[in-house]
Amino acid sequence: MDRGRLLIEDPLDDLLANFRRVTDTGSALPVSHPAILAAHREPNATQFVVQREPEAFAAELARNGATVVDSTDVHP
């Protein structure tokens, strides 16, 4: 909802299917990207929650020297 307007009405599982958690290692990982909804840096890896073409996001990271460690569905 936004200012009293319903923006999305779908079952939760359908909504969550649009998001992925991508875990990467490497240097110079982006903090800002149109697909990134959240980023959490840890000592040995960075976890991104992404929407919109997570495979393309992971491929872009790999082209820039990152190693994709994991890519999983986001579940509650």
VOGU-3710 file (C-alpha; in Angstrom, 3 decimals, decimal comma):
1> mdrgrllied> 0,000/0,000/0,000  1,123/3,503/-0,727  -0,925/6,418/0,575  -3,997/4,219/0,785  -3,554/2,744/-2,714  -3,032/-0,989/-3,166  0,029/-1,402/-5,396  0,354/-5,188/-5,599  -2,086/-7,970/-4,829  -0,632/-11,443/-5,285
11> plddllanfr> -0,079/-14,512/-3,126  3,090/-14,195/-1,024  4,808/-17,122/-2,781  4,271/-15,444/-6,162  5,739/-12,173/-4,881  8,769/-13,890/-3,333  9,470/-15,736/-6,593  10,580/-12,376/-8,040  13,452/-12,027/-5,548  16,758/-13,888/-5,122
21> rvtdtgsalp> 19,558/-13,853/-2,574  22,918/-13,794/-4,399  26,095/-14,352/-2,365  29,375/-13,265/-3,928  33,017/-12,873/-3,042  35,455/-10,484/-4,619  36,589/-6,914/-4,420  34,889/-3,825/-5,791  31,393/-5,300/-5,484  28,665/-2,740/-6,169
31> vshpailaah> 26,695/-1,140/-3,371  24,294/0,458/-5,794  22,661/-1,189/-8,805  19,090/-1,019/-10,133  18,487/-4,668/-9,203  19,785/-4,422/-5,602  17,161/-4,080/-2,897  19,552/-4,825/-0,015  23,228/-5,624/0,475  24,910/-7,109/3,519
41> repnatqfvv> 28,697/-7,198/3,618  30,364/-9,902/5,686  34,107/-10,460/6,140  34,349/-13,068/3,353  31,293/-12,443/1,185  28,505/-10,037/0,292  24,848/-11,028/0,184  22,574/-9,151/-2,177  18,788/-9,345/-2,330  17,933/-8,615/-5,932
51> qrepeafaae> 14,871/-8,249/-8,078  14,694/-8,128/-11,854  16,874/-10,614/-13,658  19,040/-12,035/-10,854  20,928/-14,207/-13,375  21,971/-11,119/-15,334  23,060/-9,431/-12,094  25,189/-12,451/-11,098  26,692/-12,625/-14,604  27,615/-8,930/-14,432
61> larngatvvd> 29,318/-9,496/-11,081  31,268/-12,435/-12,537  32,385/-10,339/-15,522  33,753/-7,801/-13,032  35,810/-10,402/-11,152  33,398/-11,599/-8,467  32,750/-15,251/-7,704  29,094/-16,204/-7,290  29,026/-18,492/-4,266  25,264/-19,038/-4,043
71> stdvhp> 21,977/-17,924/-5,552  18,803/-18,941/-3,724  15,155/-18,044/-3,476  14,168/-15,578/-0,769  11,788/-17,275/1,661  10,296/-16,055/4,923
//
